Amino acid sequence: MSRYTIEMNFAKAKGQAKELDNAAARLERIASGSMEDAMSTISGNWKGENAGNYLRKAEKVQKDILNVSRELKNTATAIRNIAQVTYNAEMAALELALKRNV
């Protein structure tokens, strides 16, 4: 594998991890911002048993969204870690191969 290919694969992996981080941040903003605002408005304007049921379900969905966000961040971190280890190993192998050919 060439140095260029190794560098490009590493950059691609880091880019994909960044996309996951961005998606996680968007989900977190939705759950903590828009959804929180909507739930607050609903609780202020809708009373009764059905309102309570709806809000409990909304809170569960909010928690689920935050869990997905956390998992996306964890996946992004894992991708970065694996990419770094792979990059280091491939660069070491390339250097070794180049030394053998000299």
Jmol script that loads the backbone (N, CA, C; Angstrom):
load data "model"
ATOM      1  N   MET A   1       0.856  -1.173   0.000  1.00  0.00           N
ATOM      2  CA  MET A   1       0.000   0.000   0.000  1.00  0.00           C
ATOM      3  C   MET A   1       0.902   1.235   0.000  1.00  0.00           C
ATOM      4  N   SER A   2       0.517   2.237  -0.733  1.00  0.00           N
ATOM      5  CA  SER A   2       1.331   3.449  -0.821  1.00  0.00           C
ATOM      6  C   SER A   2       1.041   4.382   0.355  1.00  0.00           C
ATOM      7  N   ARG A   3       1.992   5.274   0.599  1.00  0.00           N
ATOM      8  CA  ARG A   3       1.825   6.271   1.654  1.00  0.00           C
ATOM      9  C   ARG A   3       0.559   7.105   1.391  1.00  0.00           C
ATOM     10  N   TYR A   4       0.347   7.442   0.134  1.00  0.00           N
ATOM     11  CA  TYR A   4      -0.832   8.225  -0.249  1.00  0.00           C
ATOM     12  C   TYR A   4      -2.120   7.482   0.124  1.00  0.00           C
ATOM     13  N   THR A   5      -2.189   6.202  -0.187  1.00  0.00           N
ATOM     14  CA  THR A   5      -3.379   5.400   0.123  1.00  0.00           C
ATOM     15  C   THR A   5      -3.603   5.326   1.625  1.00  0.00           C
ATOM     16  N   ILE A   6      -2.521   5.136   2.365  1.00  0.00           N
ATOM     17  CA  ILE A   6      -2.625   5.074   3.829  1.00  0.00           C
ATOM     18  C   ILE A   6      -3.159   6.399   4.371  1.00  0.00           C
ATOM     19  N   GLU A   7      -2.591   7.499   3.884  1.00  0.00           N
ATOM     20  CA  GLU A   7      -3.030   8.828   4.338  1.00  0.00           C
ATOM     21  C   GLU A   7      -4.497   9.080   3.979  1.00  0.00           C
ATOM     22  N   MET A   8      -4.883   8.693   2.769  1.00  0.00           N
ATOM     23  CA  MET A   8      -6.264   8.911   2.327  1.00  0.00           C
ATOM     24  C   MET A   8      -7.245   8.069   3.141  1.00  0.00           C
ATOM     25  N   ASN A   9      -6.900   6.825   3.412  1.00  0.00           N
ATOM     26  CA  ASN A   9      -7.769   5.968   4.229  1.00  0.00           C
ATOM     27  C   ASN A   9      -7.925   6.537   5.638  1.00  0.00           C
ATOM     28  N   PHE A  10      -6.830   7.037   6.181  1.00  0.00           N
ATOM     29  CA  PHE A  10      -6.856   7.623   7.520  1.00  0.00           C
ATOM     30  C   PHE A  10      -7.745   8.871   7.535  1.00  0.00           C
ATOM     31  N   ALA A  11      -7.568   9.724   6.535  1.00  0.00           N
ATOM     32  CA  ALA A  11      -8.383  10.944   6.445  1.00  0.00           C
ATOM     33  C   ALA A  11      -9.863  10.603   6.265  1.00  0.00           C
ATOM     34  N   LYS A  12     -10.139   9.582   5.469  1.00  0.00           N
ATOM     35  CA  LYS A  12     -11.531   9.174   5.245  1.00  0.00           C
ATOM     36  C   LYS A  12     -12.165   8.682   6.543  1.00  0.00           C
ATOM     37  N   ALA A  13     -11.431   7.880   7.299  1.00  0.00           N
ATOM     38  CA  ALA A  13     -11.952   7.373   8.574  1.00  0.00           C
ATOM     39  C   ALA A  13     -12.210   8.526   9.539  1.00  0.00           C
ATOM     40  N   LYS A  14     -11.282   9.472   9.603  1.00  0.00           N
ATOM     41  CA  LYS A  14     -11.484  10.625  10.484  1.00  0.00           C
ATOM     42  C   LYS A  14     -12.681  11.452  10.028  1.00  0.00           C
ATOM     43  N   GLY A  15     -12.875  11.572   8.727  1.00  0.00           N
ATOM     44  CA  GLY A  15     -14.030  12.297   8.205  1.00  0.00           C
ATOM     45  C   GLY A  15     -15.341  11.624   8.564  1.00  0.00           C
ATOM     46  N   GLN A  16     -15.353  10.304   8.487  1.00  0.00           N
ATOM     47  CA  GLN A  16     -16.569   9.570   8.848  1.00  0.00           C
ATOM     48  C   GLN A  16     -16.865   9.714  10.337  1.00  0.00           C
ATOM     49  N   ALA A  17     -15.821   9.698  11.160  1.00  0.00           N
ATOM     50  CA  ALA A  17     -16.010   9.896  12.596  1.00  0.00           C
ATOM     51  C   ALA A  17     -16.569  11.292  12.864  1.00  0.00           C
ATOM     52  N   LYS A  18     -16.079  12.279  12.131  1.00  0.00           N
ATOM     53  CA  LYS A  18     -16.569  13.655  12.277  1.00  0.00           C
ATOM     54  C   LYS A  18     -18.050  13.742  11.896  1.00  0.00           C
ATOM     55  N   GLU A  19     -18.446  13.034  10.839  1.00  0.00           N
ATOM     56  CA  GLU A  19     -19.859  13.014  10.442  1.00  0.00           C
ATOM     57  C   GLU A  19     -20.727  12.424  11.552  1.00  0.00           C
ATOM     58  N   LEU A  20     -20.241  11.370  12.193  1.00  0.00           N
ATOM     59  CA  LEU A  20     -20.990  10.779  13.306  1.00  0.00           C
ATOM     60  C   LEU A  20     -21.093  11.762  14.469  1.00  0.00           C
ATOM     61  N   ASP A  21     -19.998  12.464  14.760  1.00  0.00           N
ATOM     62  CA  ASP A  21     -20.039  13.478  15.820  1.00  0.00           C
ATOM     63  C   ASP A  21     -21.049  14.572  15.495  1.00  0.00           C
ATOM     64  N   ASN A  22     -21.082  14.995  14.238  1.00  0.00           N
ATOM     65  CA  ASN A  22     -22.041  16.030  13.829  1.00  0.00           C
ATOM     66  C   ASN A  22     -23.477  15.538  13.972  1.00  0.00           C
ATOM     67  N   ALA A  23     -23.727  14.301  13.575  1.00  0.00           N
ATOM     68  CA  ALA A  23     -25.072  13.728  13.712  1.00  0.00           C
ATOM     69  C   ALA A  23     -25.455  13.635  15.185  1.00  0.00           C
ATOM     70  N   ALA A  24     -24.505  13.230  16.024  1.00  0.00           N
ATOM     71  CA  ALA A  24     -24.759  13.138  17.462  1.00  0.00           C
ATOM     72  C   ALA A  24     -25.099  14.510  18.036  1.00  0.00           C
ATOM     73  N   ALA A  25     -24.377  15.520  17.612  1.00  0.00           N
ATOM     74  CA  ALA A  25     -24.635  16.881  18.105  1.00  0.00           C
ATOM     75  C   ALA A  25     -26.015  17.367  17.669  1.00  0.00           C
ATOM     76  N   ARG A  26     -26.390  17.058  16.426  1.00  0.00           N
ATOM     77  CA  ARG A  26     -27.724  17.463  15.952  1.00  0.00           C
ATOM     78  C   ARG A  26     -28.816  16.773  16.770  1.00  0.00           C
ATOM     79  N   LEU A  27     -28.653  15.487  17.019  1.00  0.00           N
ATOM     80  CA  LEU A  27     -29.644  14.759  17.820  1.00  0.00           C
ATOM     81  C   LEU A  27     -29.726  15.328  19.227  1.00  0.00           C
ATOM     82  N   GLU A  28     -28.582  15.647  19.790  1.00  0.00           N
ATOM     83  CA  GLU A  28     -28.562  16.207  21.137  1.00  0.00           C
ATOM     84  C   GLU A  28     -29.277  17.562  21.181  1.00  0.00           C
ATOM     85  N   ARG A  29     -29.055  18.378  20.159  1.00  0.00           N
ATOM     86  CA  ARG A  29     -29.744  19.677  20.093  1.00  0.00           C
ATOM     87  C   ARG A  29     -31.251  19.487  19.971  1.00  0.00           C
ATOM     88  N   ILE A  30     -31.664  18.506  19.185  1.00  0.00           N
ATOM     89  CA  ILE A  30     -33.099  18.245  19.031  1.00  0.00           C
ATOM     90  C   ILE A  30     -33.698  17.814  20.359  1.00  0.00           C
ATOM     91  N   ALA A  31     -33.044  16.848  21.013  1.00  0.00           N
ATOM     92  CA  ALA A  31     -33.582  16.315  22.268  1.00  0.00           C
ATOM     93  C   ALA A  31     -33.562  17.351  23.381  1.00  0.00           C
ATOM     94  N   SER A  32     -32.500  18.129  23.446  1.00  0.00           N
ATOM     95  CA  SER A  32     -32.360  19.082  24.546  1.00  0.00           C
ATOM     96  C   SER A  32     -32.980  20.440  24.245  1.00  0.00           C
ATOM     97  N   GLY A  33     -33.186  20.736  22.992  1.00  0.00           N
ATOM     98  CA  GLY A  33     -33.727  22.040  22.627  1.00  0.00           C
ATOM     99  C   GLY A  33     -35.156  21.971  22.160  1.00  0.00           C
ATOM    100  N   SER A  34     -35.328  21.641  20.895  1.00  0.00           N
ATOM    101  CA  SER A  34     -36.658  21.640  20.273  1.00  0.00           C
ATOM    102  C   SER A  34     -37.638  20.758  21.024  1.00  0.00           C
ATOM    103  N   MET A  35     -37.205  19.572  21.342  1.00  0.00           N
ATOM    104  CA  MET A  35     -38.109  18.624  21.989  1.00  0.00           C
ATOM    105  C   MET A  35     -38.457  19.092  23.402  1.00  0.00           C
ATOM    106  N   GLU A  36     -37.471  19.610  24.112  1.00  0.00           N
ATOM    107  CA  GLU A  36     -37.698  20.117  25.464  1.00  0.00           C
ATOM    108  C   GLU A  36     -38.686  21.282  25.432  1.00  0.00           C
ATOM    109  N   ASP A  37     -38.514  22.172  24.468  1.00  0.00           N
ATOM    110  CA  ASP A  37     -39.436  23.306  24.322  1.00  0.00           C
ATOM    111  C   ASP A  37     -40.857  22.831  24.028  1.00  0.00           C
ATOM    112  N   ALA A  38     -40.982  21.874  23.129  1.00  0.00           N
ATOM    113  CA  ALA A  38     -42.306  21.352  22.771  1.00  0.00           C
ATOM    114  C   ALA A  38     -42.973  20.695  23.973  1.00  0.00           C
ATOM    115  N   MET A  39     -42.204  19.918  24.726  1.00  0.00           N
ATOM    116  CA  MET A  39     -42.766  19.242  25.900  1.00  0.00           C
ATOM    117  C   MET A  39     -43.204  20.267  26.949  1.00  0.00           C
ATOM    118  N   SER A  40     -42.440  21.324  27.092  1.00  0.00           N
ATOM    119  CA  SER A  40     -42.791  22.374  28.045  1.00  0.00           C
ATOM    120  C   SER A  40     -44.083  23.077  27.628  1.00  0.00           C
ATOM    121  N   THR A  41     -44.207  23.362  26.357  1.00  0.00           N
ATOM    122  CA  THR A  41     -45.422  24.003  25.838  1.00  0.00           C
ATOM    123  C   THR A  41     -46.636  23.100  26.027  1.00  0.00           C
ATOM    124  N   ILE A  42     -46.454  21.826  25.718  1.00  0.00           N
ATOM    125  CA  ILE A  42     -47.557  20.871  25.865  1.00  0.00           C
ATOM    126  C   ILE A  42     -47.986  20.768  27.317  1.00  0.00           C
ATOM    127  N   SER A  43     -47.017  20.648  28.223  1.00  0.00           N
ATOM    128  CA  SER A  43     -47.380  20.498  29.638  1.00  0.00           C
ATOM    129  C   SER A  43     -48.072  21.747  30.177  1.00  0.00           C
ATOM    130  N   GLY A  44     -47.755  22.898  29.611  1.00  0.00           N
ATOM    131  CA  GLY A  44     -48.400  24.133  30.050  1.00  0.00           C
ATOM    132  C   GLY A  44     -49.793  24.328  29.489  1.00  0.00           C
ATOM    133  N   ASN A  45     -50.080  23.691  28.360  1.00  0.00           N
ATOM    134  CA  ASN A  45     -51.352  23.942  27.679  1.00  0.00           C
ATOM    135  C   ASN A  45     -52.306  22.755  27.630  1.00  0.00           C
ATOM    136  N   TRP A  46     -51.822  21.582  27.938  1.00  0.00           N
ATOM    137  CA  TRP A  46     -52.666  20.394  27.815  1.00  0.00           C
ATOM    138  C   TRP A  46     -52.688  19.690  29.160  1.00  0.00           C
ATOM    139  N   LYS A  47     -53.832  19.564  29.727  1.00  0.00           N
ATOM    140  CA  LYS A  47     -53.988  18.938  31.043  1.00  0.00           C
ATOM    141  C   LYS A  47     -54.789  17.653  30.895  1.00  0.00           C
ATOM    142  N   GLY A  48     -54.615  16.780  31.846  1.00  0.00           N
ATOM    143  CA  GLY A  48     -55.385  15.545  31.858  1.00  0.00           C
ATOM    144  C   GLY A  48     -54.506  14.317  31.716  1.00  0.00           C
ATOM    145  N   GLU A  49     -55.170  13.169  31.795  1.00  0.00           N
ATOM    146  CA  GLU A  49     -54.464  11.887  31.766  1.00  0.00           C
ATOM    147  C   GLU A  49     -53.718  11.674  30.450  1.00  0.00           C
ATOM    148  N   ASN A  50     -54.369  11.991  29.348  1.00  0.00           N
ATOM    149  CA  ASN A  50     -53.723  11.804  28.048  1.00  0.00           C
ATOM    150  C   ASN A  50     -52.488  12.685  27.890  1.00  0.00           C
ATOM    151  N   ALA A  51     -52.543  13.872  28.453  1.00  0.00           N
ATOM    152  CA  ALA A  51     -51.383  14.765  28.399  1.00  0.00           C
ATOM    153  C   ALA A  51     -50.211  14.136  29.138  1.00  0.00           C
ATOM    154  N   GLY A  52     -50.492  13.585  30.302  1.00  0.00           N
ATOM    155  CA  GLY A  52     -49.442  12.918  31.081  1.00  0.00           C
ATOM    156  C   GLY A  52     -48.860  11.730  30.343  1.00  0.00           C
ATOM    157  N   ASN A  53     -49.738  10.931  29.735  1.00  0.00           N
ATOM    158  CA  ASN A  53     -49.273   9.774  28.962  1.00  0.00           C
ATOM    159  C   ASN A  53     -48.388  10.218  27.797  1.00  0.00           C
ATOM    160  N   TYR A  54     -48.836  11.257  27.112  1.00  0.00           N
ATOM    161  CA  TYR A  54     -48.080  11.766  25.964  1.00  0.00           C
ATOM    162  C   TYR A  54     -46.701  12.265  26.406  1.00  0.00           C
ATOM    163  N   LEU A  55     -46.674  13.002  27.496  1.00  0.00           N
ATOM    164  CA  LEU A  55     -45.404  13.550  27.972  1.00  0.00           C
ATOM    165  C   LEU A  55     -44.456  12.449  28.437  1.00  0.00           C
ATOM    166  N   ARG A  56     -44.986  11.402  29.058  1.00  0.00           N
ATOM    167  CA  ARG A  56     -44.132  10.279  29.468  1.00  0.00           C
ATOM    168  C   ARG A  56     -43.516   9.604  28.247  1.00  0.00           C
ATOM    169  N   LYS A  57     -44.325   9.422  27.217  1.00  0.00           N
ATOM    170  CA  LYS A  57     -43.797   8.830  25.976  1.00  0.00           C
ATOM    171  C   LYS A  57     -42.761   9.758  25.342  1.00  0.00           C
ATOM    172  N   ALA A  58     -43.041  11.043  25.356  1.00  0.00           N
ATOM    173  CA  ALA A  58     -42.094  12.010  24.790  1.00  0.00           C
ATOM    174  C   ALA A  58     -40.774  11.991  25.560  1.00  0.00           C
ATOM    175  N   GLU A  59     -40.849  11.875  26.881  1.00  0.00           N
ATOM    176  CA  GLU A  59     -39.627  11.795  27.691  1.00  0.00           C
ATOM    177  C   GLU A  59     -38.833  10.539  27.358  1.00  0.00           C
ATOM    178  N   LYS A  60     -39.531   9.433  27.126  1.00  0.00           N
ATOM    179  CA  LYS A  60     -38.844   8.196  26.751  1.00  0.00           C
ATOM    180  C   LYS A  60     -38.153   8.363  25.403  1.00  0.00           C
ATOM    181  N   VAL A  61     -38.857   8.961  24.458  1.00  0.00           N
ATOM    182  CA  VAL A  61     -38.259   9.205  23.137  1.00  0.00           C
ATOM    183  C   VAL A  61     -37.051  10.129  23.278  1.00  0.00           C
ATOM    184  N   GLN A  62     -37.182  11.141  24.117  1.00  0.00           N
ATOM    185  CA  GLN A  62     -36.070  12.064  24.342  1.00  0.00           C
ATOM    186  C   GLN A  62     -34.852  11.315  24.894  1.00  0.00           C
ATOM    187  N   LYS A  63     -35.075  10.451  25.870  1.00  0.00           N
ATOM    188  CA  LYS A  63     -33.971   9.657  26.431  1.00  0.00           C
ATOM    189  C   LYS A  63     -33.372   8.739  25.375  1.00  0.00           C
ATOM    190  N   ASP A  64     -34.231   8.138  24.561  1.00  0.00           N
ATOM    191  CA  ASP A  64     -33.738   7.264  23.489  1.00  0.00           C
ATOM    192  C   ASP A  64     -32.870   8.044  22.500  1.00  0.00           C
ATOM    193  N   ILE A  65     -33.303   9.244  22.158  1.00  0.00           N
ATOM    194  CA  ILE A  65     -32.526  10.078  21.235  1.00  0.00           C
ATOM    195  C   ILE A  65     -31.169  10.415  21.852  1.00  0.00           C
ATOM    196  N   LEU A  66     -31.159  10.762  23.125  1.00  0.00           N
ATOM    197  CA  LEU A  66     -29.895  11.073  23.793  1.00  0.00           C
ATOM    198  C   LEU A  66     -28.993   9.843  23.869  1.00  0.00           C
ATOM    199  N   ASN A  67     -29.588   8.664  24.060  1.00  0.00           N
ATOM    200  CA  ASN A  67     -28.794   7.427  24.064  1.00  0.00           C
ATOM    201  C   ASN A  67     -28.178   7.166  22.696  1.00  0.00           C
ATOM    202  N   VAL A  68     -28.948   7.382  21.645  1.00  0.00           N
ATOM    203  CA  VAL A  68     -28.418   7.204  20.287  1.00  0.00           C
ATOM    204  C   VAL A  68     -27.282   8.196  20.051  1.00  0.00           C
ATOM    205  N   SER A  69     -27.458   9.413  20.501  1.00  0.00           N
ATOM    206  CA  SER A  69     -26.416  10.429  20.363  1.00  0.00           C
ATOM    207  C   SER A  69     -25.133   9.979  21.062  1.00  0.00           C
ATOM    208  N   ARG A  70     -25.266   9.476  22.272  1.00  0.00           N
ATOM    209  CA  ARG A  70     -24.103   8.997  23.028  1.00  0.00           C
ATOM    210  C   ARG A  70     -23.428   7.834  22.305  1.00  0.00           C
ATOM    211  N   GLU A  71     -24.218   6.919  21.765  1.00  0.00           N
ATOM    212  CA  GLU A  71     -23.657   5.780  21.040  1.00  0.00           C
ATOM    213  C   GLU A  71     -22.944   6.221  19.761  1.00  0.00           C
ATOM    214  N   LEU A  72     -23.491   7.215  19.090  1.00  0.00           N
ATOM    215  CA  LEU A  72     -22.815   7.748  17.898  1.00  0.00           C
ATOM    216  C   LEU A  72     -21.459   8.344  18.271  1.00  0.00           C
ATOM    217  N   LYS A  73     -21.413   9.061  19.385  1.00  0.00           N
ATOM    218  CA  LYS A  73     -20.137   9.624  19.847  1.00  0.00           C
ATOM    219  C   LYS A  73     -19.148   8.511  20.180  1.00  0.00           C
ATOM    220  N   ASN A  74     -19.631   7.467  20.847  1.00  0.00           N
ATOM    221  CA  ASN A  74     -18.762   6.334  21.182  1.00  0.00           C
ATOM    222  C   ASN A  74     -18.241   5.651  19.926  1.00  0.00           C
ATOM    223  N   THR A  75     -19.107   5.507  18.935  1.00  0.00           N
ATOM    224  CA  THR A  75     -18.699   4.892  17.674  1.00  0.00           C
ATOM    225  C   THR A  75     -17.662   5.755  16.971  1.00  0.00           C
ATOM    226  N   ALA A  76     -17.857   7.058  16.988  1.00  0.00           N
ATOM    227  CA  ALA A  76     -16.885   7.973  16.373  1.00  0.00           C
ATOM    228  C   ALA A  76     -15.526   7.853  17.056  1.00  0.00           C
ATOM    229  N   THR A  77     -15.536   7.766  18.369  1.00  0.00           N
ATOM    230  CA  THR A  77     -14.284   7.607  19.112  1.00  0.00           C
ATOM    231  C   THR A  77     -13.610   6.289  18.757  1.00  0.00           C
ATOM    232  N   ALA A  78     -14.391   5.225  18.663  1.00  0.00           N
ATOM    233  CA  ALA A  78     -13.830   3.919  18.296  1.00  0.00           C
ATOM    234  C   ALA A  78     -13.231   3.959  16.890  1.00  0.00           C
ATOM    235  N   ILE A  79     -13.924   4.608  15.966  1.00  0.00           N
ATOM    236  CA  ILE A  79     -13.401   4.725  14.597  1.00  0.00           C
ATOM    237  C   ILE A  79     -12.070   5.462  14.610  1.00  0.00           C
ATOM    238  N   ARG A  80     -11.993   6.556  15.354  1.00  0.00           N
ATOM    239  CA  ARG A  80     -10.740   7.315  15.428  1.00  0.00           C
ATOM    240  C   ARG A  80      -9.612   6.465  16.014  1.00  0.00           C
ATOM    241  N   ASN A  81      -9.918   5.749  17.087  1.00  0.00           N
ATOM    242  CA  ASN A  81      -8.892   4.916  17.724  1.00  0.00           C
ATOM    243  C   ASN A  81      -8.408   3.816  16.790  1.00  0.00           C
ATOM    244  N   ILE A  82      -9.342   3.131  16.147  1.00  0.00           N
ATOM    245  CA  ILE A  82      -8.978   2.052  15.225  1.00  0.00           C
ATOM    246  C   ILE A  82      -8.212   2.616  14.032  1.00  0.00           C
ATOM    247  N   ALA A  83      -8.655   3.752  13.534  1.00  0.00           N
ATOM    248  CA  ALA A  83      -7.971   4.373  12.396  1.00  0.00           C
ATOM    249  C   ALA A  83      -6.536   4.741  12.759  1.00  0.00           C
ATOM    250  N   GLN A  84      -6.334   5.262  13.960  1.00  0.00           N
ATOM    251  CA  GLN A  84      -4.980   5.639  14.382  1.00  0.00           C
ATOM    252  C   GLN A  84      -4.080   4.417  14.510  1.00  0.00           C
ATOM    253  N   VAL A  85      -4.592   3.358  15.122  1.00  0.00           N
ATOM    254  CA  VAL A  85      -3.809   2.127  15.272  1.00  0.00           C
ATOM    255  C   VAL A  85      -3.480   1.549  13.898  1.00  0.00           C
ATOM    256  N   THR A  86      -4.469   1.521  13.018  1.00  0.00           N
ATOM    257  CA  THR A  86      -4.262   0.996  11.663  1.00  0.00           C
ATOM    258  C   THR A  86      -3.259   1.853  10.905  1.00  0.00           C
ATOM    259  N   TYR A  87      -3.404   3.155  11.017  1.00  0.00           N
ATOM    260  CA  TYR A  87      -2.477   4.079  10.355  1.00  0.00           C
ATOM    261  C   TYR A  87      -1.041   3.826  10.827  1.00  0.00           C
ATOM    262  N   ASN A  88      -0.871   3.752  12.139  1.00  0.00           N
ATOM    263  CA  ASN A  88       0.467   3.518  12.689  1.00  0.00           C
ATOM    264  C   ASN A  88       1.049   2.200  12.192  1.00  0.00           C
ATOM    265  N   ALA A  89       0.237   1.153  12.185  1.00  0.00           N
ATOM    266  CA  ALA A  89       0.711  -0.164  11.744  1.00  0.00           C
ATOM    267  C   ALA A  89       1.049  -0.156  10.255  1.00  0.00           C
ATOM    268  N   GLU A  90       0.202   0.462   9.455  1.00  0.00           N
ATOM    269  CA  GLU A  90       0.449   0.495   8.012  1.00  0.00           C
ATOM    270  C   GLU A  90       1.667   1.347   7.667  1.00  0.00           C
ATOM    271  N   MET A  91       1.847   2.445   8.372  1.00  0.00           N
ATOM    272  CA  MET A  91       3.023   3.277   8.122  1.00  0.00           C
ATOM    273  C   MET A  91       4.299   2.551   8.547  1.00  0.00           C
ATOM    274  N   ALA A  92       4.239   1.838   9.665  1.00  0.00           N
ATOM    275  CA  ALA A  92       5.406   1.066  10.103  1.00  0.00           C
ATOM    276  C   ALA A  92       5.725  -0.027   9.085  1.00  0.00           C
ATOM    277  N   ALA A  93       4.698  -0.698   8.586  1.00  0.00           N
ATOM    278  CA  ALA A  93       4.907  -1.746   7.579  1.00  0.00           C
ATOM    279  C   ALA A  93       5.470  -1.150   6.294  1.00  0.00           C
ATOM    280  N   LEU A  94       4.993   0.002   5.910  1.00  0.00           N
ATOM    281  CA  LEU A  94       5.499   0.670   4.708  1.00  0.00           C
ATOM    282  C   LEU A  94       6.965   1.041   4.879  1.00  0.00           C
ATOM    283  N   GLU A  95       7.314   1.610   6.018  1.00  0.00           N
ATOM    284  CA  GLU A  95       8.711   1.973   6.280  1.00  0.00           C
ATOM    285  C   GLU A  95       9.609   0.744   6.242  1.00  0.00           C
ATOM    286  N   LEU A  96       9.142  -0.339   6.816  1.00  0.00           N
ATOM    287  CA  LEU A  96       9.905  -1.590   6.807  1.00  0.00           C
ATOM    288  C   LEU A  96      10.086  -2.092   5.377  1.00  0.00           C
ATOM    289  N   ALA A  97       9.032  -2.044   4.593  1.00  0.00           N
ATOM    290  CA  ALA A  97       9.105  -2.492   3.198  1.00  0.00           C
ATOM    291  C   ALA A  97      10.056  -1.612   2.391  1.00  0.00           C
ATOM    292  N   LEU A  98      10.020  -0.311   2.640  1.00  0.00           N
ATOM    293  CA  LEU A  98      10.910   0.604   1.922  1.00  0.00           C
ATOM    294  C   LEU A  98      12.371   0.355   2.290  1.00  0.00           C
ATOM    295  N   LYS A  99      12.637   0.062   3.555  1.00  0.00           N
ATOM    296  CA  LYS A  99      14.011  -0.224   3.995  1.00  0.00           C
ATOM    297  C   LYS A  99      14.530  -1.514   3.373  1.00  0.00           C
ATOM    298  N   ARG A 100      13.653  -2.484   3.212  1.00  0.00           N
ATOM    299  CA  ARG A 100      14.057  -3.760   2.605  1.00  0.00           C
ATOM    300  C   ARG A 100      14.406  -3.585   1.131  1.00  0.00           C
ATOM    301  N   ASN A 101      13.740  -2.655   0.476  1.00  0.00           N
ATOM    302  CA  ASN A 101      13.960  -2.443  -0.955  1.00  0.00           C
ATOM    303  C   ASN A 101      15.164  -1.555  -1.243  1.00  0.00           C
ATOM    304  N   VAL A 102      15.741  -0.964  -0.215  1.00  0.00           N
ATOM    305  CA  VAL A 102      16.884  -0.058  -0.432  1.00  0.00           C
ATOM    306  C   VAL A 102      18.168  -0.811  -0.527  1.00  0.00           C
TER     307      VAL A 102
END
end "model"
wireframe off; spacefill off
backbone 0.3
color backbone group
